[in-house]
Amino acid sequence: MDGVGSIRRTFFSLGMWNFRMYFIGQAISLSGTWMQTIGQSWLVLQITGSGTALGLVTALQFLPILVLGPWGGVIADRFSKRTILYCTQSASGVLALVLGVLVATGWVRLWMVGVLAACLGLVNTVDNPTRQTFVLEMVGKEQLQNAVSLNSVLVNLARVIGPAIAGVLIASVGLASCFLVNAASYIAVLIALSMMRADELHPAPLVARASGQLLEGFRYVRSTPVLRNVLLMMAIIGTLSYEFQVILPLFAQFTLGGGAGTYASLTVAMGVGSVIGGLYTASRRKVVPGMVVRAAFLFGVVILAAAVAPNRALAMAALVLVGAFSINFLSLGNTTLQLGSVPEMRGRVMALWAVAFLGSTPIGGPIVGWIGEYAGPRWGLGIGGLAALTAGTLGLRKLGGKGSPEGLRYRP
């Protein structure tokens, strides 16, 4: 009976109509997103053969989040999140369609890939904090950890499905199909949003337009130790550890001697581990900041194991563990921040989470790409493992085993 209860806890949020609709739409769309991720990385390598160029294009995609991310949080706090998602998801679909057409016609050039990547980053500047905080509005506080973990499982299940399909399509049809299928997948999200029941949402109060809201968000995080330190840990890990989009293509091609299929298989291995780790996290009832610290340490250890793996089979096995502890760290950190934030500040806090996680890529992507190209892909992975251990050490000093973040309040 306890096993049945555990299964019910794991999937409880899917019993809610709005989250279930969101989950289905995202399941389709995110598979397309991972297809585009694989396709874009391989496209850049085909055009240039350069790890540094791959890092720079990846950096362009996340540069807007680094520069404008906090403003995205202000927008998420000011407007209806459902309305924002209609706009951002539509824009993402159009950008994928344009890239697909350029590749299919043979007109694509490296600078075009960079411009479209930067435009997608601009959309994600608003989309990311909106999606993160919309989860809470769909399920409420009690089920936030469960829903965040299930959403993370979904992202990484898509990491299994998307690259697997991408590998087949690239080999059989060509690169353009990855982008065109992704463009079509956004239709599922728009349908899911239209089918939601407005009376079952728990919208946070909208923040009226006023001067100083951006700085107020920074002051709020600075005055709340748990939020500040979790974000600092994420900044370290996000800059150097989460550059898999840059380092795995190099690892597949130059260390393992493979092609697009090898890169896809490494990404799938991480996705499998992430699904396992996410389901485990979803079944947990309690989150304390000390759990984030432990997850950071374990994440660092398994990245180092992947870096020294002597062959493809052992590398894939290590990446399964990387995926598991990666999603464990992300889910725990996300939940800690959302529960530790007052509703009127939640969008801005999660925007800073996006800056730390994704916006740091313009800094870390070129660094890891350069290390991977000139020192070797193993060193590129190893730097990420050391960064995670450093973040864990910082968290151990600052957070230790502190209790639940819920109930923290802003004191200006």
Secondary structure, 3 states (H helix, E strand, C coil): CHHHHHHHHHCHHHHCHHHHHHHHHHHHHHHHHHHHHHHHHHHHHHHHCCHHHHHHHHHHHHHHHHHHHHHHHHHHHHCCHHHHHHHHHHHHHHHHHHHHHHHHHCCCCHHHHHHHHHHHHHHHHHHHHHHHHHHHHHHCCCCHHHHHHHHHHHHHHHHHHHHHHHHHHHHHCCCHHHHHHHHHHHHHHHHHHHCCCHHHCCCCCCCCCCCCHHHHHHHHHHCCHHHHHHHHHHHHHHHHCCCHHHHHHHHHHHHCCCCHHHHHHHHHHHHHHHHHHHHHHHCCCCCCHHHHHHHHHHHHHHHHHHHCCCCHHHHHHHHHHHHHHHHHHHHHHHHHHHHCCCHHHHHHHHHHHHHHHHHCHHHHHHHHHHHHHHCCHHHHHHHHHHHHHHHHHHHHHHCCCCCCCCCCCCCC
